[in-house]
Amino acid sequence: MKCTFPGCPGEYEDKFITHKIEQPDGVAYIDNVPAKVCGLCGDTILASETLKVIEEILKTEPT
Ligand SMILES: [Zn+2]
C-alpha cells in the first residue's frame, strides 16, 4: 500500500512496533503492535481493530 503522507513516494510495510501513548498521567508503551510503517518517512498506520485492542489494554492496565 502506498504511503498517504503528502509527497512521499514510499510504501507501507507490515511491522511490529512499540506503540507510545501519551496520557495525562504519563506515557504508556505497548510492545509488538501490528502496524503499517512507511519505509521512507516512517508514517505509521494502526488498524481500527488494533486501536480498539489498545484501548482495552489501557483500561485494564493498573496505573
Ligand atoms: Zn511515507
N, CA, C, O and the ligand as a Tripos MOL2 file, in Angstrom:
@<TRIPOS>MOLECULE
protein
  253   251    64     0     0
PROTEIN
NO_CHARGES

@<TRIPOS>ATOM
      1 N           0.8390   -1.2010    0.0000 N.3       1 MET1
      2 CA          0.0000    0.0000    0.0000 C.3       1 MET1
      3 C           0.8730    1.2490    0.0000 C.2       1 MET1
      4 O           1.8770    1.3240    0.7080 O.2       1 MET1
      5 N           0.4740    2.2200   -0.8010 N.am      2 LYS2
      6 CA          1.2840    3.4200   -0.9440 C.3       2 LYS2
      7 C           1.1010    4.3680    0.2470 C.2       2 LYS2
      8 O           0.0180    4.4680    0.8230 O.2       2 LYS2
      9 N           2.1660    5.0440    0.5900 N.am      3 CYS3
     10 CA          2.1340    5.9830    1.7050 C.3       3 CYS3
     11 C           1.1550    7.1320    1.4210 C.2       3 CYS3
     12 O           1.0680    7.6300    0.2990 O.2       3 CYS3
     13 N           0.4260    7.5340    2.4590 N.am      4 THR4
     14 CA         -0.5500    8.6130    2.2860 C.3       4 THR4
     15 C           0.0270    9.9720    2.6670 C.2       4 THR4
     16 O          -0.6470   10.9930    2.5340 O.2       4 THR4
     17 N           1.2720    9.9890    3.1390 N.am      5 PHE5
     18 CA          1.8800   11.2550    3.5180 C.3       5 PHE5
     19 C           2.1090   12.0980    2.2660 C.2       5 PHE5
     20 O           2.6680   11.6060    1.2850 O.2       5 PHE5
     21 N           1.6840   13.3610    2.2880 N.am      6 PRO6
     22 CA          1.7920   14.1890    1.0720 C.3       6 PRO6
     23 C           3.2150   14.2400    0.5240 C.2       6 PRO6
     24 O           4.1510   14.6060    1.2350 O.2       6 PRO6
     25 N           3.3670   13.8720   -0.7400 N.am      7 GLY7
     26 CA          4.6570   13.9700   -1.4010 C.3       7 GLY7
     27 C           5.5870   12.8080   -1.1580 C.2       7 GLY7
     28 O           6.6800   12.7710   -1.7230 O.2       7 GLY7
     29 N           5.1870   11.8500   -0.3310 N.am      8 CYS8
     30 CA          6.0740   10.7180   -0.0410 C.3       8 CYS8
     31 C           5.8000    9.5880   -1.0200 C.2       8 CYS8
     32 O           4.6560    9.1500   -1.1440 O.2       8 CYS8
     33 N           6.8260    9.1030   -1.7220 N.am      9 PRO9
     34 CA          6.6330    8.0090   -2.6860 C.3       9 PRO9
     35 C           6.7890    6.6260   -2.0540 C.2       9 PRO9
     36 O           6.8220    5.6250   -2.7700 O.2       9 PRO9
     37 N           6.8840    6.5550   -0.7470 N.am     10 GLY10
     38 CA          7.1590    5.2830   -0.0690 C.3      10 GLY10
     39 C           5.9560    4.3500   -0.0560 C.2      10 GLY10
     40 O           4.8500    4.6990   -0.4690 O.2      10 GLY10
     41 N           6.2290    3.1390    0.4410 N.am     11 GLU11
     42 CA          5.1960    2.1110    0.5750 C.3      11 GLU11
     43 C           5.1520    1.6730    2.0370 C.2      11 GLU11
     44 O           6.1740    1.6270    2.7210 O.2      11 GLU11
     45 N           3.9370    1.3500    2.4980 N.am     12 TYR12
     46 CA          3.8280    0.8240    3.8580 C.3      12 TYR12
     47 C           4.2650   -0.6280    3.9010 C.2      12 TYR12
     48 O           3.9850   -1.4040    2.9880 O.2      12 TYR12
     49 N           4.9600   -0.9850    4.9820 N.am     13 GLU13
     50 CA          5.3440   -2.3670    5.2300 C.3      13 GLU13
     51 C           4.6990   -2.8180    6.5270 C.2      13 GLU13
     52 O           4.5210   -2.0250    7.4520 O.2      13 GLU13
     53 N           4.3440   -4.1120    6.5910 N.am     14 ASP14
     54 CA          3.7890   -4.6570    7.8250 C.3      14 ASP14
     55 C           4.9130   -4.8850    8.8210 C.2      14 ASP14
     56 O           5.8780   -5.5950    8.5400 O.2      14 ASP14
     57 N           4.7720   -4.2700    9.9890 N.am     15 LYS15
     58 CA          5.8070   -4.3880   11.0110 C.3      15 LYS15
     59 C           5.1560   -4.4930   12.3770 C.2      15 LYS15
     60 O           3.9670   -4.2220   12.5440 O.2      15 LYS15
     61 N           5.9590   -4.8910   13.3440 N.am     16 PHE16
     62 CA          5.5160   -4.8420   14.7300 C.3      16 PHE16
     63 C           6.3050   -3.7410   15.4110 C.2      16 PHE16
     64 O           7.5360   -3.7220   15.3780 O.2      16 PHE16
     65 N           5.5740   -2.8270   16.0290 N.am     17 ILE17
     66 CA          6.2190   -1.6570   16.6120 C.3      17 ILE17
     67 C           5.9480   -1.5900   18.1090 C.2      17 ILE17
     68 O           5.0810   -2.2860   18.6360 O.2      17 ILE17
     69 N           6.7130   -0.7330   18.7770 N.am     18 THR18
     70 CA          6.3850   -0.3630   20.1490 C.3      18 THR18
     71 C           5.5950    0.9310   20.0680 C.2      18 THR18
     72 O           6.1180    1.9760   19.6810 O.2      18 THR18
     73 N           4.3220    0.8400   20.4410 N.am     19 HIS19
     74 CA          3.4270    1.9910   20.3140 C.3      19 HIS19
     75 C           3.4830    2.8210   21.5830 C.2      19 HIS19
     76 O           3.3230    2.2970   22.6850 O.2      19 HIS19
     77 N           3.7120    4.1190   21.4240 N.am     20 LYS20
     78 CA          3.8150    5.0280   22.5630 C.3      20 LYS20
     79 C           2.5100    5.8060   22.6830 C.2      20 LYS20
     80 O           2.0250    6.3830   21.7100 O.2      20 LYS20
     81 N           1.9520    5.8140   23.8840 N.am     21 ILE21
     82 CA          0.7120    6.5350   24.1090 C.3      21 ILE21
     83 C           0.9230    7.5420   25.2230 C.2      21 ILE21
     84 O           1.2880    7.1810   26.3420 O.2      21 ILE21
     85 N           0.6880    8.8120   24.9050 N.am     22 GLU22
     86 CA          0.8270    9.8410   25.9250 C.3      22 GLU22
     87 C          -0.5140   10.0650   26.5800 C.2      22 GLU22
     88 O          -1.5100   10.3670   25.9220 O.2      22 GLU22
     89 N          -0.5210    9.9120   27.8990 N.am     23 GLN23
     90 CA         -1.7410   10.0750   28.6680 C.3      23 GLN23
     91 C          -1.5340   11.1870   29.6740 C.2      23 GLN23
     92 O          -0.4010   11.5860   29.9420 O.2      23 GLN23
     93 N          -2.6380   11.6960   30.2400 N.am     24 PRO24
     94 CA         -2.4880   12.7940   31.2150 C.3      24 PRO24
     95 C          -1.6070   12.4050   32.3890 C.2      24 PRO24
     96 O          -0.9140   13.2510   32.9560 O.2      24 PRO24
     97 N          -1.6290   11.1080   32.7630 N.am     25 ASP25
     98 CA         -0.8730   10.6830   33.9440 C.3      25 ASP25
     99 C           0.4360   10.0060   33.5860 C.2      25 ASP25
    100 O           1.0550    9.3800   34.4450 O.2      25 ASP25
    101 N           0.8730   10.1160   32.3430 N.am     26 GLY26
    102 CA          2.1620    9.5320   31.9940 C.3      26 GLY26
    103 C           2.1430    8.9330   30.6030 C.2      26 GLY26
    104 O           1.1840    9.0990   29.8490 O.2      26 GLY26
    105 N           3.2220    8.2330   30.2730 N.am     27 VAL27
    106 CA          3.3630    7.6510   28.9460 C.3      27 VAL27
    107 C           3.3180    6.1360   29.0670 C.2      27 VAL27
    108 O           3.9710    5.5540   29.9320 O.2      27 VAL27
    109 N           2.5390    5.4990   28.1900 N.am     28 ALA28
    110 CA          2.4500    4.0420   28.1730 C.3      28 ALA28
    111 C           3.0670    3.5340   26.8810 C.2      28 ALA28
    112 O           2.9320    4.1480   25.8220 O.2      28 ALA28
    113 N           3.7480    2.3990   26.9890 N.am     29 TYR29
    114 CA          4.3150    1.7530   25.8050 C.3      29 TYR29
    115 C           3.7060    0.3630   25.6650 C.2      29 TYR29
    116 O           3.6120   -0.3810   26.6410 O.2      29 TYR29
    117 N           3.2960    0.0190   24.4590 N.am     30 ILE30
    118 CA          2.7820   -1.3180   24.2010 C.3      30 ILE30
    119 C           3.6430   -1.9520   23.1200 C.2      30 ILE30
    120 O           3.7730   -1.4200   22.0180 O.2      30 ILE30
    121 N           4.2390   -3.1150   23.4580 N.am     31 ASP31
    122 CA          5.1460   -3.7880   22.5350 C.3      31 ASP31
    123 C           4.3820   -4.6490   21.5340 C.2      31 ASP31
    124 O           3.2390   -5.0420   21.7670 O.2      31 ASP31
    125 N           5.0440   -4.9300   20.4180 N.am     32 ASN32
    126 CA          4.5220   -5.8750   19.4240 C.3      32 ASN32
    127 C           3.1510   -5.4990   18.8970 C.2      32 ASN32
    128 O           2.2640   -6.3450   18.7840 O.2      32 ASN32
    129 N           2.9830   -4.2250   18.5760 N.am     33 VAL33
    130 CA          1.7360   -3.7680   17.9840 C.3      33 VAL33
    131 C           1.8560   -3.8960   16.4650 C.2      33 VAL33
    132 O           2.7730   -3.3270   15.8730 O.2      33 VAL33
    133 N           0.9430   -4.6350   15.8280 N.am     34 PRO34
    134 CA          0.9930   -4.7380   14.3690 C.3      34 PRO34
    135 C           0.6160   -3.4080   13.7300 C.2      34 PRO34
    136 O          -0.4120   -2.8200   14.0650 O.2      34 PRO34
    137 N           1.4530   -2.9380   12.8060 N.am     35 ALA35
    138 CA          1.2080   -1.6420   12.1860 C.3      35 ALA35
    139 C           1.7700   -1.6340   10.7790 C.2      35 ALA35
    140 O           2.5990   -2.4680   10.4170 O.2      35 ALA35
    141 N           1.3030   -0.6750    9.9910 N.am     36 LYS36
    142 CA          1.9040   -0.4420    8.6880 C.3      36 LYS36
    143 C           2.8060    0.7810    8.8210 C.2      36 LYS36
    144 O           2.3780    1.8470    9.2640 O.2      36 LYS36
    145 N           4.0660    0.6000    8.4270 N.am     37 VAL37
    146 CA          5.0480    1.6590    8.5880 C.3      37 VAL37
    147 C           5.6670    1.9860    7.2370 C.2      37 VAL37
    148 O           6.1110    1.0890    6.5200 O.2      37 VAL37
    149 N           5.6960    3.2680    6.8890 N.am     38 CYS38
    150 CA          6.3370    3.6810    5.6520 C.3      38 CYS38
    151 C           7.8500    3.5920    5.8050 C.2      38 CYS38
    152 O           8.4230    4.1170    6.7600 O.2      38 CYS38
    153 N           8.4950    2.9130    4.8390 N.am     39 GLY39
    154 CA          9.9320    2.7440    4.8980 C.3      39 GLY39
    155 C          10.6980    4.0330    4.6470 C.2      39 GLY39
    156 O          11.8810    4.1200    4.9770 O.2      39 GLY39
    157 N          10.0490    5.0280    4.0740 N.am     40 LEU40
    158 CA         10.7380    6.2800    3.7430 C.3      40 LEU40
    159 C          10.5490    7.3420    4.8240 C.2      40 LEU40
    160 O          11.5260    7.8630    5.3630 O.2      40 LEU40
    161 N           9.2870    7.6630    5.1420 N.am     41 CYS41
    162 CA          9.0560    8.7840    6.0640 C.3      41 CYS41
    163 C           8.7110    8.3100    7.4720 C.2      41 CYS41
    164 O           8.6560    9.1200    8.3980 O.2      41 CYS41
    165 N           8.4760    6.9960    7.6470 N.am     42 GLY42
    166 CA          8.2060    6.4920    8.9830 C.3      42 GLY42
    167 C           6.7800    6.6870    9.4420 C.2      42 GLY42
    168 O           6.4630    6.4390   10.6060 O.2      42 GLY42
    169 N           5.9070    7.1310    8.5400 N.am     43 ASP43
    170 CA          4.4990    7.2920    8.8900 C.3      43 ASP43
    171 C           3.9250    5.9370    9.2940 C.2      43 ASP43
    172 O           4.2340    4.9140    8.6820 O.2      43 ASP43
    173 N           3.0880    5.9390   10.3280 N.am     44 THR44
    174 CA          2.5930    4.6920   10.8980 C.3      44 THR44
    175 C           1.0740    4.6720   10.8630 C.2      44 THR44
    176 O           0.4230    5.6640   11.1890 O.2      44 THR44
    177 N           0.5140    3.5330   10.4650 N.am     45 ILE45
    178 CA         -0.9290    3.3660   10.4580 C.3      45 ILE45
    179 C          -1.2850    2.1660   11.3250 C.2      45 ILE45
    180 O          -0.7210    1.0830   11.1660 O.2      45 ILE45
    181 N          -2.2180    2.3660   12.2340 N.am     46 LEU46
    182 CA         -2.7350    1.2540   13.0250 C.3      46 LEU46
    183 C          -4.1460    0.9520   12.5590 C.2      46 LEU46
    184 O          -4.9330    1.8660   12.3120 O.2      46 LEU46
    185 N          -4.4670   -0.3280   12.4400 N.am     47 ALA47
    186 CA         -5.8220   -0.7190   12.0670 C.3      47 ALA47
    187 C          -6.7900   -0.3310   13.1800 C.2      47 ALA47
    188 O          -6.4170   -0.2850   14.3520 O.2      47 ALA47
    189 N          -8.0430   -0.0510   12.8020 N.am     48 SER48
    190 CA         -9.0140    0.3680   13.8110 C.3      48 SER48
    191 C          -9.2180   -0.7320   14.8500 C.2      48 SER48
    192 O          -9.4470   -0.4390   16.0240 O.2      48 SER48
    193 N          -9.1360   -2.0080   14.4250 N.am     49 GLU49
    194 CA         -9.2600   -3.1050   15.4020 C.3      49 GLU49
    195 C          -8.0930   -3.0600   16.3960 C.2      49 GLU49
    196 O          -8.2620   -3.3240   17.5860 O.2      49 GLU49
    197 N          -6.9110   -2.7220   15.8800 N.am     50 THR50
    198 CA         -5.7420   -2.6360   16.7440 C.3      50 THR50
    199 C          -5.9100   -1.5330   17.7720 C.2      50 THR50
    200 O          -5.5440   -1.7010   18.9350 O.2      50 THR50
    201 N          -6.4650   -0.3990   17.3450 N.am     51 LEU51
    202 CA         -6.6760    0.7170   18.2660 C.3      51 LEU51
    203 C          -7.6650    0.3250   19.3650 C.2      51 LEU51
    204 O          -7.5150    0.7240   20.5200 O.2      51 LEU51
    205 N          -8.6760   -0.4620   18.9910 N.am     52 LYS52
    206 CA         -9.6460   -0.9220   19.9930 C.3      52 LYS52
    207 C          -8.9670   -1.7930   21.0310 C.2      52 LYS52
    208 O          -9.2080   -1.6490   22.2290 O.2      52 LYS52
    209 N          -8.1120   -2.7020   20.5640 N.am     53 VAL53
    210 CA         -7.3990   -3.5900   21.4850 C.3      53 VAL53
    211 C          -6.5330   -2.7540   22.4340 C.2      53 VAL53
    212 O          -6.4720   -3.0290   23.6320 O.2      53 VAL53
    213 N          -5.8730   -1.7440   21.8930 N.am     54 ILE54
    214 CA         -5.0230   -0.8850   22.7220 C.3      54 ILE54
    215 C          -5.8530   -0.1640   23.7810 C.2      54 ILE54
    216 O          -5.4370   -0.0540   24.9350 O.2      54 ILE54
    217 N          -7.0170    0.3210   23.3890 N.am     55 GLU55
    218 CA         -7.9020    0.9820   24.3590 C.3      55 GLU55
    219 C          -8.2740    0.0380   25.4890 C.2      55 GLU55
    220 O          -8.3010    0.4280   26.6560 O.2      55 GLU55
    221 N          -8.5610   -1.2090   25.1330 N.am     56 GLU56
    222 CA         -8.9170   -2.2010   26.1580 C.3      56 GLU56
    223 C          -7.7430   -2.4350   27.0970 C.2      56 GLU56
    224 O          -7.9170   -2.5210   28.3120 O.2      56 GLU56
    225 N          -6.5500   -2.5370   26.5270 N.am     57 ILE57
    226 CA         -5.3610   -2.7480   27.3490 C.3      57 ILE57
    227 C          -5.1890   -1.5880   28.3300 C.2      57 ILE57
    228 O          -4.8910   -1.8030   29.5050 O.2      57 ILE57
    229 N          -5.3750   -0.3710   27.8470 N.am     58 LEU58
    230 CA         -5.1910    0.8010   28.7010 C.3      58 LEU58
    231 C          -6.2210    0.8420   29.8150 C.2      58 LEU58
    232 O          -5.9210    1.2880   30.9220 O.2      58 LEU58
    233 N          -7.4380    0.3790   29.5320 N.am     59 LYS59
    234 CA         -8.4990    0.3740   30.5570 C.3      59 LYS59
    235 C          -8.1720   -0.6140   31.6780 C.2      59 LYS59
    236 O          -8.4180   -0.3430   32.8530 O.2      59 LYS59
    237 N          -7.6120   -1.7680   31.2910 N.am     60 THR60
    238 CA         -7.4160   -2.8200   32.2790 C.3      60 THR60
    239 C          -6.0790   -2.7000   32.9840 C.2      60 THR60
    240 O          -5.8850   -3.2740   34.0560 O.2      60 THR60
    241 N          -5.1530   -1.9550   32.3890 N.am     61 GLU61
    242 CA         -3.8240   -1.8740   32.9710 C.3      61 GLU61
    243 C          -3.8350   -1.0460   34.2620 C.2      61 GLU61
    244 O          -4.3450    0.0750   34.2750 O.2      61 GLU61
    245 N          -3.2830   -1.5870   35.3280 N.am     62 PRO62
    246 CA         -3.2160   -0.7890   36.5620 C.3      62 PRO62
    247 C          -2.2500    0.3690   36.4020 C.2      62 PRO62
    248 O          -1.1870    0.2080   35.8020 O.2      62 PRO62
    249 N          -2.5990    1.5210   36.9240 N.am     63 THR63
    250 CA         -1.7470    2.6940   36.7370 C.3      63 THR63
    251 C          -1.0320    3.0560   38.0200 C.2      63 THR63
    252 O          -0.2690    4.0210   38.0500 O.2      63 THR63
    253 ZN          5.9330    7.7800    3.5600 Zn       64 ZN64
@<TRIPOS>BOND
     1     1     2 1
     2     2     3 1
     3     3     4 2
     4     3     5 am
     5     5     6 1
     6     6     7 1
     7     7     8 2
     8     7     9 am
     9     9    10 1
    10    10    11 1
    11    11    12 2
    12    11    13 am
    13    13    14 1
    14    14    15 1
    15    15    16 2
    16    15    17 am
    17    17    18 1
    18    18    19 1
    19    19    20 2
    20    19    21 am
    21    21    22 1
    22    22    23 1
    23    23    24 2
    24    23    25 am
    25    25    26 1
    26    26    27 1
    27    27    28 2
    28    27    29 am
    29    29    30 1
    30    30    31 1
    31    31    32 2
    32    31    33 am
    33    33    34 1
    34    34    35 1
    35    35    36 2
    36    35    37 am
    37    37    38 1
    38    38    39 1
    39    39    40 2
    40    39    41 am
    41    41    42 1
    42    42    43 1
    43    43    44 2
    44    43    45 am
    45    45    46 1
    46    46    47 1
    47    47    48 2
    48    47    49 am
    49    49    50 1
    50    50    51 1
    51    51    52 2
    52    51    53 am
    53    53    54 1
    54    54    55 1
    55    55    56 2
    56    55    57 am
    57    57    58 1
    58    58    59 1
    59    59    60 2
    60    59    61 am
    61    61    62 1
    62    62    63 1
    63    63    64 2
    64    63    65 am
    65    65    66 1
    66    66    67 1
    67    67    68 2
    68    67    69 am
    69    69    70 1
    70    70    71 1
    71    71    72 2
    72    71    73 am
    73    73    74 1
    74    74    75 1
    75    75    76 2
    76    75    77 am
    77    77    78 1
    78    78    79 1
    79    79    80 2
    80    79    81 am
    81    81    82 1
    82    82    83 1
    83    83    84 2
    84    83    85 am
    85    85    86 1
    86    86    87 1
    87    87    88 2
    88    87    89 am
    89    89    90 1
    90    90    91 1
    91    91    92 2
    92    91    93 am
    93    93    94 1
    94    94    95 1
    95    95    96 2
    96    95    97 am
    97    97    98 1
    98    98    99 1
    99    99   100 2
   100    99   101 am
   101   101   102 1
   102   102   103 1
   103   103   104 2
   104   103   105 am
   105   105   106 1
   106   106   107 1
   107   107   108 2
   108   107   109 am
   109   109   110 1
   110   110   111 1
   111   111   112 2
   112   111   113 am
   113   113   114 1
   114   114   115 1
   115   115   116 2
   116   115   117 am
   117   117   118 1
   118   118   119 1
   119   119   120 2
   120   119   121 am
   121   121   122 1
   122   122   123 1
   123   123   124 2
   124   123   125 am
   125   125   126 1
   126   126   127 1
   127   127   128 2
   128   127   129 am
   129   129   130 1
   130   130   131 1
   131   131   132 2
   132   131   133 am
   133   133   134 1
   134   134   135 1
   135   135   136 2
   136   135   137 am
   137   137   138 1
   138   138   139 1
   139   139   140 2
   140   139   141 am
   141   141   142 1
   142   142   143 1
   143   143   144 2
   144   143   145 am
   145   145   146 1
   146   146   147 1
   147   147   148 2
   148   147   149 am
   149   149   150 1
   150   150   151 1
   151   151   152 2
   152   151   153 am
   153   153   154 1
   154   154   155 1
   155   155   156 2
   156   155   157 am
   157   157   158 1
   158   158   159 1
   159   159   160 2
   160   159   161 am
   161   161   162 1
   162   162   163 1
   163   163   164 2
   164   163   165 am
   165   165   166 1
   166   166   167 1
   167   167   168 2
   168   167   169 am
   169   169   170 1
   170   170   171 1
   171   171   172 2
   172   171   173 am
   173   173   174 1
   174   174   175 1
   175   175   176 2
   176   175   177 am
   177   177   178 1
   178   178   179 1
   179   179   180 2
   180   179   181 am
   181   181   182 1
   182   182   183 1
   183   183   184 2
   184   183   185 am
   185   185   186 1
   186   186   187 1
   187   187   188 2
   188   187   189 am
   189   189   190 1
   190   190   191 1
   191   191   192 2
   192   191   193 am
   193   193   194 1
   194   194   195 1
   195   195   196 2
   196   195   197 am
   197   197   198 1
   198   198   199 1
   199   199   200 2
   200   199   201 am
   201   201   202 1
   202   202   203 1
   203   203   204 2
   204   203   205 am
   205   205   206 1
   206   206   207 1
   207   207   208 2
   208   207   209 am
   209   209   210 1
   210   210   211 1
   211   211   212 2
   212   211   213 am
   213   213   214 1
   214   214   215 1
   215   215   216 2
   216   215   217 am
   217   217   218 1
   218   218   219 1
   219   219   220 2
   220   219   221 am
   221   221   222 1
   222   222   223 1
   223   223   224 2
   224   223   225 am
   225   225   226 1
   226   226   227 1
   227   227   228 2
   228   227   229 am
   229   229   230 1
   230   230   231 1
   231   231   232 2
   232   231   233 am
   233   233   234 1
   234   234   235 1
   235   235   236 2
   236   235   237 am
   237   237   238 1
   238   238   239 1
   239   239   240 2
   240   239   241 am
   241   241   242 1
   242   242   243 1
   243   243   244 2
   244   243   245 am
   245   245   246 1
   246   246   247 1
   247   247   248 2
   248   247   249 am
   249   249   250 1
   250   250   251 1
   251   251   252 2
@<TRIPOS>SUBSTRUCTURE
     1 MET1         2 RESIDUE 1 A MET
     2 LYS2         6 RESIDUE 1 A LYS
     3 CYS3        10 RESIDUE 1 A CYS
     4 THR4        14 RESIDUE 1 A THR
     5 PHE5        18 RESIDUE 1 A PHE
     6 PRO6        22 RESIDUE 1 A PRO
     7 GLY7        26 RESIDUE 1 A GLY
     8 CYS8        30 RESIDUE 1 A CYS
     9 PRO9        34 RESIDUE 1 A PRO
    10 GLY10       38 RESIDUE 1 A GLY
    11 GLU11       42 RESIDUE 1 A GLU
    12 TYR12       46 RESIDUE 1 A TYR
    13 GLU13       50 RESIDUE 1 A GLU
    14 ASP14       54 RESIDUE 1 A ASP
    15 LYS15       58 RESIDUE 1 A LYS
    16 PHE16       62 RESIDUE 1 A PHE
    17 ILE17       66 RESIDUE 1 A ILE
    18 THR18       70 RESIDUE 1 A THR
    19 HIS19       74 RESIDUE 1 A HIS
    20 LYS20       78 RESIDUE 1 A LYS
    21 ILE21       82 RESIDUE 1 A ILE
    22 GLU22       86 RESIDUE 1 A GLU
    23 GLN23       90 RESIDUE 1 A GLN
    24 PRO24       94 RESIDUE 1 A PRO
    25 ASP25       98 RESIDUE 1 A ASP
    26 GLY26      102 RESIDUE 1 A GLY
    27 VAL27      106 RESIDUE 1 A VAL
    28 ALA28      110 RESIDUE 1 A ALA
    29 TYR29      114 RESIDUE 1 A TYR
    30 ILE30      118 RESIDUE 1 A ILE
    31 ASP31      122 RESIDUE 1 A ASP
    32 ASN32      126 RESIDUE 1 A ASN
    33 VAL33      130 RESIDUE 1 A VAL
    34 PRO34      134 RESIDUE 1 A PRO
    35 ALA35      138 RESIDUE 1 A ALA
    36 LYS36      142 RESIDUE 1 A LYS
    37 VAL37      146 RESIDUE 1 A VAL
    38 CYS38      150 RESIDUE 1 A CYS
    39 GLY39      154 RESIDUE 1 A GLY
    40 LEU40      158 RESIDUE 1 A LEU
    41 CYS41      162 RESIDUE 1 A CYS
    42 GLY42      166 RESIDUE 1 A GLY
    43 ASP43      170 RESIDUE 1 A ASP
    44 THR44      174 RESIDUE 1 A THR
    45 ILE45      178 RESIDUE 1 A ILE
    46 LEU46      182 RESIDUE 1 A LEU
    47 ALA47      186 RESIDUE 1 A ALA
    48 SER48      190 RESIDUE 1 A SER
    49 GLU49      194 RESIDUE 1 A GLU
    50 THR50      198 RESIDUE 1 A THR
    51 LEU51      202 RESIDUE 1 A LEU
    52 LYS52      206 RESIDUE 1 A LYS
    53 VAL53      210 RESIDUE 1 A VAL
    54 ILE54      214 RESIDUE 1 A ILE
    55 GLU55      218 RESIDUE 1 A GLU
    56 GLU56      222 RESIDUE 1 A GLU
    57 ILE57      226 RESIDUE 1 A ILE
    58 LEU58      230 RESIDUE 1 A LEU
    59 LYS59      234 RESIDUE 1 A LYS
    60 THR60      238 RESIDUE 1 A THR
    61 GLU61      242 RESIDUE 1 A GLU
    62 PRO62      246 RESIDUE 1 A PRO
    63 THR63      250 RESIDUE 1 A THR
    64 ZN64       253 GROUP 0 **** ****
